[in-house]
Amino acid sequence: MNRRRLGTMYLFGIALNGAALVTAASTGATLYAVTFGIVMIYLGLRYWMISRE
């Protein structure tokens, strides 16, 4: 898989986790919201590592 496609997949994952985070936070599921936030940070770091090469 090339870097451009991998970067697109990371951005898509970040967007999906962002939507899940907002949904979890609006329903009061704090633990789920924190988990989605951690996953977003991880995916953001991975995207940053891919994009700077």
Stockholm file with secondary structure:
# STOCKHOLM 1.0

chainA/1-53         MNRRRLGTMYLFGIALNGAALVTAASTGATLYAVTFGIVMIYLGLRYWMISRE
#=GR chainA/1-53 SS CCHHHHHHHHHHHHHHHHHHHHHHHHHTCHHHHHHHHHHHHHHHHHHHHHHTC
#=GC SS_cons        CCHHHHHHHHHHHHHHHHHHHHHHHHHTCHHHHHHHHHHHHHHHHHHHHHHTC
//
